[in-house]
Amino acid sequence: MSTMQLSSQVQALQKISLFSELPEQVLQQLASELQEVEAQKDHVIIRKGDEGDSMFLVVRGAVMVHDGDRILATLIAGEYFGEYALIDNYTRSASVTATQPTILLQLSREGFNTIMEQHPKLKDAVLKELIKRLRNLNAIQEQLIRSNNEIQSQKREIQQMNAYLSEVNEEKDKIMRILAHELKNTLTSTISISETLQEELKERTPDLTEYMERMTSSLWRMNDRIDRILSVKSKLPAEKELEVTEVNLSELTDELAKQFNEVAMEKGVKLVFKTEPYIANLDRIYIHEILENLIGNAIKFSPGGKRVLVRTEEKEDILNIIVSDQGPGMSEQAKKPLTDPEIMDEVNIKNASDLSLTIVRKFTEAMGGTIECQSEPGKGADFILKFKEYQKPEGDGKFWGIFKS
C-alpha cells in the first residue's frame, strides 16, 4: 500500500499536463489506482524492447531515458514517462534508469481502463495530450528536415568551392612551373657568366676568387632547387624524392661559415661552428636548406654582441645538430610550425617565419629526422635536429670544425 496520502497523490497528478484538466473526482479515483515504487540509483525501471503496461510519474529524484549509452532525456520530479502504455501494449522504445534514489507513482493500464469506463472524458484528455505531443514532434521533424536541407546546401557549396580551389591550385602550379622555367633560363646564363668570371679572376685578381666561388656555389644551389620545383611541381619533398648521400657535416658547415660569416660580422654577431666530422646519410640540398634557414634566422634575430653557435653532439645513438642563438627566444605560438600538423598546410602559413620553420620541419621529417625547439622568451633558442643514420668520426672524435667570428 502506498505510503503517500491520497491528497498528495492527487496533487502530484494535477501537476502533469496529461491529467491537469480532469475533475477532482476523477483524479481521486486515479490516485487510488497508483502504486508507489522506490528505485535506487542505477536501477532499470523499464527496459527497451519489453512489453509495457504502465506509466510512471516521478515524485522525487531523477531518471534518464536512454538507448544504450545514448541519453535521450533526463526527467525530474513532476515529469512522467511510459504514457503510451496506457493506450496499447506495444514494446518500450527506450530504457529508463534511476540516476539517484527515486520515488515514482505507477499507474497500470488495467487500472486506467477501469476508471476510463466510468469517465469517458478521461480518454479524450489523454488522447488530446498525446496528439499535442505528436504535433510538437512533427514540428521538430520539420525543423530537422529544414536543417538537413541547409546542411546539404552548404555541403554542395563546399564541394563547389573545393572544385574551384582545385582549379586555382592547378593554375598556380602551372604559373610556378612557368616562372621556374624562366628563372632557370636566366640562372643558367648567370652561372655561365659567373664561372667565366671565376676563371678570369684566378689570373687577374686572386683576392676575389673566393667571393666568386661562393657566388657560383649559391647559384648552383638555386639551380638545384628550381630543378626540384620543376620535378615535384609546388609540393615540398617526400621521402621517395630524396637523393640521400653521405654528407660530411664539417665540410657542410665550412660552406655555411663562408656563406654567413660576412653577414654575421656586419651585424656584430659572433658566428661559431663547433662540429665534428660525422658522416650523415642525408639529402645534401635539404640539410643545407635546413641549416641555411636556421642560421640565417638566428643571425637575423640576434642583437649585436651576441653569439650564434652551430654544434654537433651524439646522444643515445642519435646525432644532434644544434643551432643556438642568444636572441629574444620564441613563444609557444611561434613554435607551432614545428609542432602543429595544421600549420604544415600551405593555407595556414601566415608569415615568412612560419614558412621558414615549415620548410625546416618538412625537410627534416622527409629525411627521417625530427626537430625540436627549446626556448624561453628573452633567453634565446636552441633548434635541435635529430638523425639516426650516421657514422662516427674516425680517431678520437675531437676534431673541431671551423670557428668564425
C-alpha positions, -999 to +999 in steps of 0.1 A: +000+000+000+012+035-008+028+055+020+017+087+003-016+104+013-043+103-013-044+141-013-007+142-021-011+118-050-040+139-064-017+170-062+010+151-080-014+141-108-026+177-111+010+189-119+013+169-151-003+181-183-018+146-191-043+148-162-043+185-152-077+193-167-095+163-151-122+169-124-112+163-088-134+132-086-116+116-115-082+125-101-091+109-067-101+077-085-068+077-105-048+083-073-064+053-057-050+032-085-014+045-081+013+023-067+044+038-051+077+025-064+111+031-050+142+028-073+178+030-061+205+046-082+212+027-115+181+006-111+165-001-145+128+008-143+118-001-178+139-018-205+138-011-242+120-039-261+099-051-231+061-050-233+047-020-215+016-020-193+022+011-170+031+047-169+052+063-142+052+097-125+085+110-109+077+122-074+112+126-061+147+120-075+155+118-113+157+092-141+173+092-175+157+080-207+183+062-228+190+039-257+221+020-246+248+046-238+229+074-257+210+096-233+177+109-248+163+128-218+166+134-181+133+136-161+129+151-126+100+154-101+067+164-118+076+147-151+064+113-164+072+085-189+057+054-204+023+070-210+018+053-244+015+020-225-019+032-212-033+031-248-016-001-262+008-028-253+035-020-278+071-027-267+091+000-250+111+023-274+137+032-248+151+022-214+146+043-182+171+041-153+172+060-120+202+083-117+197+087-079+174+073-053+139+079-067+103+076-058+077+070-085+040+066-088+029+038-111-004+037-130-012+004-147-032+001-180-057-021-162-064+005-135-066+033-161-091+013-182-113+007-152-116+044-145-119+053-182-150+031-184-166+052-158-153+085-171-151+086-210-137+121-209-105+107-193-097+090-226-103+123-245-080+142-222-052+116-226-056+115-264-057+153-266-024+155-247-008+127-268-019+144-301-004+176-288+029+158-283+028+143-318+022+177-332+053+190-313+073+161-327+061+169-362+072+205-358+106+192-346+108+169-375+100+197-399+128+218-384+152+189-387+143+185-424+149+222-429+182+220-411+192+189-431+183+208-463+205+237-452+234+213-444+231+197-478+230+231-495+262+241-476+278+208-485+272+215-522+286+250-518+317+235-501+321+209-529+319+237-555+344+258-535+367+228-533+365+223-570+372+259-576+402+258-552+415+227-570+414+246-603+431+276-587+458+253-573+464+237-607+467+271-622+491+281-595+512+250-603+513+260-640+524+295-631+550+282-607+564+259-634+565+287-660+582+310-636+607+283-626+615+277-663+620+314-669+642+316-638+662+286-648+669+300-682+682+333-667+700+314-640+718+291-665+732+322-683+742+338-650+760+306-639+779+305-672+790+342-668+799+336-631+821+306-640+838+325-668+845+354-644+858+330-618+884+316-643+893+352-653+897+364-618+921+335-609+946+351-632+940+388-626+926+393-590+931+362-569+917+380-538+882+380-554+883+343-563+868+332-530+838+355-535+832+343-570+834+307-558+808+314-531+786+332-556+788+304-581+781+278-554+750+298-544+738+300-580+742+262-584+722+256-552+695+278-565+696+259-598+691+226-579+661+240-560+645+251-592+650+216-606+632+203-576+603+226-582+601+215-618+602+179-608+576+179-580+555+210-591+548+231-560+549+203-534+575+201-507+596+169-510+585+135-498+609+107-488+607+090-522+621+121-539+652+123-517+687+119-530+704+105-499+742+106-499+769+106-473+773+142-460+804+152-441+790+177-416+823+195-411+826+202-448+790+213-449+794+237-420+826+250-436+805+261-466+779+277-443+806+295-424+818+311-457+782+319-467+772+336-434+805+349-419+804+383-436+767+388-428+773+380-391+803+403-389+784+432-404+757+428-377+783+423-349+772+387-342+798+361-334+792+330-356+808+298-342+808+264-358+818+236-334+811+205-354+828+171-356+832+153-389+802+130-386+791+114-419+753+115-420+730+098-446+711+129-457+699+147-488+727+174-491+704+200-506+678+196-479+702+196-450+719+227-465+685+244-468+675+235-432+707+249-417+706+279-440+672+287-427+681+282-390+714+300-391+700+329-412+671+334-387+695+331-357+717+359-371+686+379-381+671+378-346+703+381-326+714+416-314+749+428-319+775+414-294+757+381-291+767+346-304+752+321-328+766+286-322+763+256-345+775+223-330+771+185-331+767+160-304+760+123-301+734+113-275+718+078-271+727+067-306+712+099-320+732+125-339+721+160-328+728+191-349+721+221-327+718+258-338+717+281-307+713+318-305+711+344-278+682+364-293+647+371-279+636+335-278+604+320-291+569+319-277+548+287-278+527+303-306+559+310-327+570+273-322+537+259-337+550+253-372+574+228-356+547+210-336+512+216-351+502+195-381+477+221-392+504+247-397+520+224-422+491+231-446+500+258-471+468+277-464+477+281-427+511+296-432+507+332-420+542+348-424+578+343-436+588+329-402+561+302-404+571+293-439+608+290-429+601+267-400+576+247-420+602+241-447+627+231-419+603+207-404+591+191-437+627+187-450+638+172-416+609+147-414+614+138-451+649+126-442+636+105-413+647+131-387+629+151-360+633+187-348+625+204-315+630+239-302+640+246-266+634+283-258+620+308-234+612+344-243+642+366-237+666+337-233+674+327-269+666+294-287+681+260-293+670+242-325+679+205-323+679+183-354+679+146-346+691+119-371+696+082-366+716+073-398+752+085-393+788+073-388+811+084-360+842+104-367+874+085-371+901+088-344+894+103-311+864+123-324+878+156-311+884+172-345+865+206-345+851+222-375+857+258-383+854+287-359+843+321-373+835+354-356 
